[in-house]
Amino acid sequence: MHTAYSYDGFSTPKQIERVCQRRGITALAITDHDCIEGALVCQKTLPLTVVVGEEVTTRSGHLIGLFLTNLIPPGLSIGETVLRIREQGGIVYLPHPFDRIRSARFTEGELHALAAQFDIVEVFNARNLFEESNSRALAFARSTDRLRVAASDAHVAGEVGRSWVELAPFSTPGEFLTSLHAARLRCRRTSLTVRALTKLRKRLRGIR
């Protein structure tokens, strides 16, 4: 999910805490755009497991690092971004790889050339407008033998837990990856109304 520390997020730590308690969510990955401050704040203050992540804007597209300790600057090459994630002992996560609505995305050639660099592929994103985007991501993960996750990609608190992953408890990146092998993905799409409202809020912020 994204927090209010991200340019496109609107959820405060207190709102996140309330919705997680209400929905029985015990672990959360926070991946703000080019920012880890919100994730670090939540990790210190929320009574649940918070994975510090970042959705990094590379020169070609978005790439997520999980289990980070330091900010990775935007604008680097894909290779340099992967290296920075690995240097921190982090996990390389490929989000929404085939969503044609998003302006920043890798080409299909880049995805297949770099497949071995990805630890995880997001095969269901609750905010993807077209189901084809998710089905192509699943086919890509299967053909390249990558671990799979589903994500809410929540921008507001009400979206948290729209889609989720059921897996065994973990405390390290290695345990997390091991748990994913037996994980169950729960996939539900975000309503068009919520998408439209968050888009409007972004416009009011002056963000396109």
N, C-alpha and C positions, 0 to 999 in steps of 0.2 A: 504494500500500500504506500501512498504518499501522504505526508503530513503537511501542516500549514507552513512548515519550513521550506517546502518545495514550491516552486513558482506556480504549479498547477494543483496544489493540494489545499484542503480547507479544514483538516481535522486537527484539533488540539490534543495534547496528551490526555487531558481529563476526559474528553469525548471518546477517545480511543479506549481508555480504561473501562468506561461505562459499557460500551458496546461489546467489548470482549467478555466482560463478566456476564452480560445478559445472554450472550450466545455461546458461552462455554468454550471460548477460544483460549488456549493455553500457550500458544506460541505464535509469533508474528514476525514477518520479514518486512522491514521498513526500508524502502529503496527510493528515496527522494532523488529528484533530478540534480545531478552535479552538486550534491550536498549530503553530508552525513550528520549535521548538527542535530536535526530532529530525531534521528535514530539513536544517537548517543544520549540525548535527554530522556527519551522513552526507555532506553535500556536501564538507566539509573533510577527512574521513578515508577515505572509500571510493575505491578505484581505478576508478571508473566515473563516467559522467555522471549526476548527481543533479539532478533538477528539484525546486526547492523549491516546495511547494504547501501548501494548507490547505483542509480541508473545513469551510467556515464554516457555522455554524448561524444562518441568518437567521430573521426572525420567521415566515416561512412554510415554509421547508424548507432542505435542504442545497444549498450551491453551492460549487464548487471554484474556487479561483484557482491558476493555475500561473505559475511564474517570478516568485515573490514575493520581496521583500526585507524586508518588514515585516509584522508580525502584523495581521490584520484582526479587530476585536473581534466576538464573536457578538452576536446580538440586534438587528442593524440591519435596515432594510427591504431588500428585494431590490435596489431601485434604488441605495441607498446602498452596498450591498455590491459591486455591479457597478462603481460609480464608484471605490471604493477599490482594486479590482483594476486597473482601467484606469489610475489615477493612478500605479501602479507599473510600467506597461508590461506588465502580466500578461495572461493568457488566461483567459476565462470558460468554465468547463467544467461541464456539467450532468450530475451522476451519477444513476444508477438512477432515472429520472424516474417510472416506472410501477410500482415495486415496492410493492405494497399492504401488505406486511408491516411496512415501516418506518413509524414513527410520525410522523417529520418529513418531509413531502413537499408539493410544490406541487399545487394543484388543476389539473385539465386546462385550465380556463379561463385560469389564470395562465400555464401553460406556453405556450399558443398566443399569448397577449397579449404575452409576453416573448420569444418565439422569436428575434427579431432581435438580442437581447442576448447570446445564447449563441454562442460561437465553435465549441464542440465539444459533441456529445451522446454520452453513453455508451450505445451500442446493445447491448452485451453486458456484463453483470456476472456474473462466475463464481459469485457468492454468491446471486444471485436464486433464490428457491425455485421460482418458477413461470416456465416458458418464455414464457408470455404477456407477462410483464413486459419481457423482452428484445425480443420481436417487436413490441410496441407502441412501444418506444423507437426501433427501426429504422424503423418506419412514420412516426413523428413526425419523425425526422431527414431522411428522404427528402422528406416533404411540405413541410418548411420549408427544405430545401437547406442543412442544417448538416453540418459535418465530423463524422466518426464515429470512435469508438475502442472498443476492448474492454479490459476491466480485470479483474485478479484480485481487486482489493479485498482484498488479503491482510491478515489480522490476525495470522497466525503465519508464521514463515519458510517452512514447508513449502508454503504457498500461493503464494509468490512465483513468478510466471511460469506460473501455471495457465492464464491467458489473457494474450495479449500482442499488441503491434502491431509489425510489421516495417516499418521505415522507414529512409530515408537518414539519415546522421549530421547532427546539427544542433548549433548553439551559441547561437542566439538564438530568441526567441519567433517571429519572422517565418519563420526557416528551419524551425522545428518545424511551423508551420501549412502551409507550402509542401510539406514532406515528407509530411504527412498526406494530401494529395490523391492520392498514389500508394501509400499504405500498404496493407499486407495485414493483415487482422485474423485472429488465431488464437484460436478460441473453444472453451474447455473448461470445464465446470462443476465447482465444488468439491463434494466428496462431502458427503453429509448427516452422516457421522460427524465430519468436521472441523468442520462448522458446529456440531454439537451439543457437541463438546469445547470450542470457543472460547466458546460460550454459557455452558457450565458454569464456565469460568475467569472469565468476567465476573461471574457470580453470586457466586463466591467472593471477588471483589473488592468485592462489594456493589453491582454495576451491573446494572440490569435491561435 
